[in-house]
Amino acid sequence: MSATLNGSAFMGNRRRRILWIDIDTLRADRLGCYGCAVNTSPNLDRLAREGALFTRAFTSNAPCVPARAAMISGRCGVANGIVTHPGPGAWLSDAAFGNQGERLMTRPLQARGLHTCSISSFYKHDHGRETGWFRYAFDETHDPAYDRRCQRDHSEQVNGIALPWLERHHDRDFLLHLHYWDPHTPYDLPDAVHRPFLGNPPWPYPTEAMKREHVSRFHAQGPQRFGFRTVAEIDAFLNRYDAQIHHTDRHIGQVLDKLAALGVLDETLVVVTSDHGEQFGEQGMYGEHAAAVTPTLRVPLILRLPGRIPAGTRSDALVYAQDVAPTLWEHAGAAPNPTDFASLWPLLSGQAASAHPFLICDHGLYTSTRAVFEDRYKLMLTYSPGYFGYGLYPPVALYDLAADPHEETDVLARHPDVARRLYGHVTGWLRGHGYDAHGDPMQRLANAGPRTYDFPEIFMRQELAARGVHV
């Protein structure tokens, strides 16, 4: 790979084609390339074999709105103003947006002549009051299901727009953003999609004993919320999630085949990301992303570009999904905007072994929580547990992810020096963004109350209904 990956020296006279595949609510560990034994993702696995896979990629902010705000602004939530949704703490700041949107991630690409297009219903999230900046970022946008609410379109609707779009635009410089919602609840694809997966073996986690306990009593956001009373119902629910992934993967294959048929697949930088993962059994929760736990924060990150990215590249470096923004700028030879993230090209070229000495990832829905990742350890800070209580999410906990990937044992008492160092990362990071302990946006969110406090009656009724009490 070239020793210098910037400016026109990198791209020469080559076309700058970028396909950004954005798969909602996708746990990395349910893809074959990340170790899943079930055949959920043959096309994504192919991209990983022919390109680069990052094994420790995390979203800087979760869930949907904060994650994409960080991606589109190139700034983390405490810098761009969006740490939650909806309400206070969910508005993109002027500093991150600019006067006319010049700070958005797409602007440097547009300045280099790339035509930018998004096929997504995301701009309607929370009725569009807080996410209009997403649509504003692109030259061209298409809603796959304009007559339905956000999150209710399916992969075939995305491809119904994407495939003809590629036929019209494949011979020009472009960034095409494809947003697939299928792995997000509800898992409402036809039975024919789910049926091949329903006979698959149970997931290795949660264990049989855990699932029996989860259906035996009430858990917030647990199986009773869906009316499940048996382990078999939980297993079917998890297998339907896998089926929804496979459905998305099949449609991604159609897009890759279209690029190949047009003769431009190997000249197109393909990037695969997700906004966040999902909890399935962790803390007794299912089909939810409720805190800064690793299954919610860890996401797939795959890049493919033959001739630039060696096939089979695998990196264990700590990276953010949002590192994609400066990576695309460098790929296009674009002048970068201010950013909290790092280009991945030094890792891809072998010029660097790491991109970040540590990661700080915030989660602002249901809870106000923060995670710090360094080496094998993770420090989790809970500013507010929402309605879950500190028994579920204690104020401070330290986990050894190498020995305890499901975060079941707090080892803070055994490693106080590690906890002290990781907490020091947080205070230094906040100071770098101009905050002291009292100005931290996550603390402000905790004081105001995350979403469960904003709409208490809605969640009270949900909890009562899950326990069989209808009011």
N, C-alpha and C positions, 0 to 999 in steps of 0.2 A: 504493500500500500504506500501511496505517496507520503513522503516525509512532511509535506506541507499541505494541509487540507483547508485552505481558505482562499477566498477571492476567486477570480477568474482562472488563476493557476490551477485550482482544484478541478473546476468544471470544464475548462477549456471551451470548446465549441459544442459540447454535449448538451442535449436537452435536459432541462431541470424538471423532471416529473416526480411527483411525490404522491403516494397513496397512503393516507393516514387512516388506519382501521381502528376504530374506537368502539370496543365491545363493553357494554355496560355490565357492572356487577359481576365480574369474572374472576373467580378464584384461580390463582395460578396452578394450584395443586390438582385441579380437575382437567388439566391438559396433559396429553401424552408426553410432550416434550419436557414437562415438569414432573414426570414420574407417575402419572395416573395410568393404571393398568387397563382401564376401560377405553374403548376406541371412540373418544369424544371428538377428536380434533385432528384428523389426518391432514388437512390442508395447512393448519397452523403448524403442525409438526414438520411438515415439508418445508415451510418457510424457515423454521428454526434450524433444520438440517442444512439448508442451503445458505444460511446467513448467520446471524448472531443472536444468542439467547442470554439474557441477563437473569441470573438465578435469584438475585436479592434486589429486586426493584420494588419500591414502595411509593404510594401516592403521598405527596406532601400534605395534602388536605383531603378530608372526606366529610360528607359523602358527595353526591353528584355535583351540586352547584359549587361548593368550595374547590372541588378537584378541578373542574373545567375552568373556573376562574383563574386558578393558579397556572393552568396550562396556557390559556389565552392571553394572560397578562405577563407571563414569565416571572411572576412574583408570588411568593408564598402568601398564605392568608393574612398573616399579621401585617404584611406590607401592602396588600391590595384591598383590604377592607372586608373581604368575604371569608368568614370562618364558619358560617352556618347558613341555614335557610329554613323557613322564611323569616322576615322581620329584621330587627336590629342586628347588625353584624352580617348582613347579606347584601350590601350595596358596594359595588366596585368604586374605589376611590378615584378622585380626579387625578391623583399622582400616577395611578396604575393605568388609567384610561387615556389621559392626555386631553388636550382641548378638543381635538377632533378624532380621537381614537388612535392617535399616532403611536401610543405605547403598546398597542395590542400586538400579539405575536405574529400575526399575518402581515403587518405593515412592512417589515423589512423584506419579506418575500415578494410582496406586491411591487415594491420599489425595484426589485431585480427582474420584474417582468412576468412573474408567475401569476396566472389567473387562479384565484382561490374560490373554491366551491365547497359548501357543506350540505350534505343530505342528512337531515336530522330534525326531530321534533323538539330538541332540547330547549330551544328558545321559548317554548311555552311552559317550561317548568315553573311551578308556582304562578301560573297564569301570565307569565311573561313580564311580571312587574319587576323582577330582579335579574332577568337573564337576557334582556334585549341586546346587551353588549355582545353576546355570542353571535347572533345573526349579523350584527353590524360589522363584525370583524371580517366577513367574507364578501367578495365581489358578487357572489351568486349563492343563493340558498334555495333549498327545496324541502318542503315538509312531506314526508312519505305518506302521512295520513292527516291532511289538514282538517278533516271533519271529526277527528278524534282527539282526545286529550293526550298530553305528553305521556310517553312510556307505553302507549298502546299500539304502536306500529310494529310490524314484523319484518323479518329479513327480506322476504320476497318483495315487499313494498319498497324497501330501500333499493334493491337491485333493479326493480322496475324503472327507476330513474337513473341509477348509476350506469347500467350497461349501455343504454343509448347515449348517455352523456360522454362516456369514453369514446364511443364511435365518432362523436362530433369533435372531441377536443384532444384526441391522443397525439396529434401532430404538433402540439404547442406545449409550452412550459406551464405546468399546473401544480397546484396542491388540491387534491380531492379528499375531503373528510367524509368518511362513511361511518355513521353511528348506528350500531345494531343494539337493540334493547332486549332481545329475547331471553338472556339469562336473568333478567330482572323479574321479580314476581309481578303478576301472577303467571304461573306456568300454564298458559291457556292455549297452547298450540293443539291441533287436532290429536285425537287418540292415536292415529296412525304414526305420528311423530314420536310419541312417548312409548308405544307398545314394544319396540325392539329393545328398549333399555330396562323395562320393568322387571325382567327376569335376571338382571345382572346381580352379582354378589353384593352384599352390603358394603358400604364404604368402610375402610379400616378404622375410621374415627367419625363419629363417636362409637364407643364400644356398645355391645349388647346390653351390658349392665347399666350403662349411662342412659341408653334409650328407654329401658324399662323404668328407670327412675324418673325420667323426663315426662313420660306419659302417665305416671302414677300420681302426680300432684301438679299444682299450678306453677308455671314459670312465666315471668314476664316475657312477652314475645316468644313464648314456647309453643310446643305442639298443640296444646289445647286451644290456642288462638285459631288454628285451622280446623278444629273439631277432631283432631287425631286422638285416638284412645288406645292404639296398639302400636307395637314396634313395626309391624308390617306396613302400616300407614306412613310412618316416618321414612322407612326404606324406600317406599314408592315415591315419596316427595323428593328425596335426594336423587333418585334415579331420573325423575322428570327434569330436574335441574340439568343433569348430564345430557338428557335428550335435547333440551333447549340449546345447550352449547353446540351439540352436533348439528342441529338445524342451522345455526348461525355459521358454523364452519363450512357446511355444504354450500351456502350462498357466497361465502368468501372464496371458495374454490371457483365458483362461476365467474367472479370478478377477475381472479388470476388467469383463468382460461381466456377470458375476453382480452386481457392485456397481451397474452401470448399470441392469440389469433391476430391481433393488430400489429404484432411484431415489436412491441415495446416493453414487454415484461422485464427483460434483463436490463433495460435502461431506466427503470422506475425504482426509486427508493421506496420500499414498502416498510411501513412502521405499524406495529400492532401494540396497542396499549389498552388499559381499562381505567375507569375513574376510581374504582375501589373493588374490593372483594365482597365476601359475605360470610356470615356466621351460620354454621350448621352444627349445632350441638354445643358449641363453646358457650359456657355460662347458661346452658339450657335453652339457648335461643336458636330459632330456625328461620331461614329466609329473611334475615334482617342484618343490618349494618348499624350497630348501636354504640360502638365505642372504639377507641384506638387499640383494639386487639389485633394481633398480627393477621388473622384471616381476613379482616376488613381492610387492612392497609397494604398487604402484599398483593402485587398485581403482575400479570405477564408483561414482558417487554421484549419484543422481537424486531430485528431489523434485517432486511435483505437487500443487497445490491451487488450482484456479481461483478468481479473486477475491482471492487472497492472494499467489500466486506468478505473476508475469506469464509468459505463454507465451513460450518461446524464450529465457528467461534463461540466460546462459552466464557462468560465473565461472572465471577462471584463477588465483584466489587459492589459496595453499597451505592445504589443509584436511585434517583427519583424518576418516576414516570414523566414528570415535568421537565426532565433534562432533554426531552425531545425538542423543546422550543429552540434552545441555542444550537442543538445538533442540526436542525433544519436550516437555521441561518447560515451555519458554517458550510453546510452542503451546497447551498445556493450561492455562496460567496456574498452574502448580504451583510450590511453593516448592522451589528447587534444592538438591540435595545438594552436598557438596564435590566438585569436579571438576577435572581437568587439561585439560578441553576447552572449547570455546567454542560458543555458539549461532550458527547460520548465519543467523538472521533479519536481523542487520544487513547481511550481504552480499546477502541476497535482497531487502531493501528499498532497497538503494542507499545506506544510511546509512554504510557502511564499505567500503573497498576491500580490506581484508585482515583475516584472523582471527588469524593467527599470523605473527610475523616470520620464523620458521624452524620446521621440523618435525624431531623426533628419533624415529626408528622402529627398533625392536629386532626381531631374529629369533633364536629360541633352539632350533631343531631342526636337527640335523646339524652346525650351526656355532653359535658365539656371535658374532653380528655386529650392527653398529649403523650406521645411515645418518643423515646430517644433510643436509636439503634447505634451500637458501636461494637464491632467485632462480634462476639457470640452473645452479647448481653443486650437486654432491652429494659429500660426504665419506663414505667408507666405512671403518669401523674393524672389524678382525677380531681379536677377543680369543682365539678358538680356531677354526681352520679345520676342526675335526673330523678325519675321515680324508681330507679332500681335499688338505690340504697348503697351505702359504703360497704355493706357486707359482700356485695357482688363485685364492686369496683372500689377497692380501698384507696385512700388518698395517695399513697406511694407504694409501689411494688417493683421488685427487680426480678427478672426472669433470665435464666440461662437457656437460650433458645437451642443451643447445640444438644443439651441433655433433656430439655423439656419444651419441645416445639409447640405444645398446646397450652403452655402457660398455666400449669396447674399448681406449681410450687413457687412461692415467693422466697427468694434466697437473699433478700436484703440483709438479714441478720448475719449471714455468712460472709457477705462481701460488702461491708459498709464503704470501703474505699472505692469500689466500683460505682456504687450509688452516688457517692459524693462527687466523683469525677463527672458522671453523666448529668447530674443535676447542675454542675458548674457549666456544662455545655449550654444548658437552657438559659441560665442567667446571662452568660456572655452573648448568646445569640439574640436575646431580647434587647440587651444594651446596644448591640449592633444595629438593631432596627429602631432604636430611639425610645425604648420602653424601660421603665423600672418595674418592680413587682406589682405596683398598683395600676399601671397602665396597660398591662398585658390584655389584648383583646379576648383571649380565652378566659381570663379571670372575669372580665366584664360580662362575657356571655354567661358564666356561671352565676354571677350576681343577679343578672336579669332572669336567669332560668332558661335552660335549653328548651327545645320545642315542646316537650311534654308539659312544661309549666305554662307555656303560652296558650295552650288549648286544653286545659285540664279536663273539661267535661267530655270531650271526644275520647280521650284515653281512658277515663273512668268507665264510660259506657263499654268500650272495647274490653276492658278487663272484666267487667261484670258479665258481659256476654260470654266470654271465654270460660267463665266459671258457672255458666248455666243460668245466670240471673239476667233476665231481660226487663229493661225499664223503659 
